[in-house]
């Protein structure tokens, strides 16, 4: 009898550990994705703000570029951002993600590829590519922060 009680408690402890591990993996996955999006958004060139506000996220498919989405033209002699960015939809999509999901994040502005890779007189900025290269460091940092919180 005592052996089966110990075995039962062991199973309970293992199941609890596995559940906590999955929760922590999910937390790292979601937070790392949010930070990656934040880095991309901080690096995208801003003229009218339209390209930055064209970011979309999905758990189903990669958002596609809309050939007709070129955004507003900046009035002559104006300064400042015309289109404001609201990341609520991105955050909600990330919050719904499970460990089995792929989170697709992309921009729909028709000219965003020229901002990324350059064109003619436009120098490339590589805001997506540069940010994506930082993924391992982002995950490592978020993991370390979570580990420190759990141990505290």
C-alpha positions, 0 to 999 in steps of 0.5 A: 500500500505504501509503495502505491501511495508513493507511486501515486504522489510521484505521478502527481508531481510529474504531471504538475511539473509537466504542466508547469513546463508547458505553461512556461514554454507558452509564456516564453513563446508568446512574450518572445513573439511580442518582443520580436514584433516590437523590434520590427515596429521600432525599426520600420521607416516611418513617413506617414505611419501607414506601413507600420500600421499595416502589420497583421498577425494570424494563426492561420496564414501569413498576411498578404501584401495588398497591392492596392494598399499604398496609404495616404500621401503626406501633405506638402510641408507637413511633419508627423505621423498621419496613421497611428499604430494600434497593436491590440489585434496583434497582442490578441492574436499572440495571446490566443496562440498555443504551443502547436500554433505558428504565429504569422506576422506580416505587413500588408502595405504594398510598398513594404517589400521596398522598405525591407529590401530596397529599390532603385534609390531606396536603400534597404532597411531590413527591419524584419530580417534584422529583427528575425536574426535576434530571435534566439537572443530574445528567447534566451532573454525572456527565458532567463527573465521567467526563470528569475521570476519563478525562482524568486 
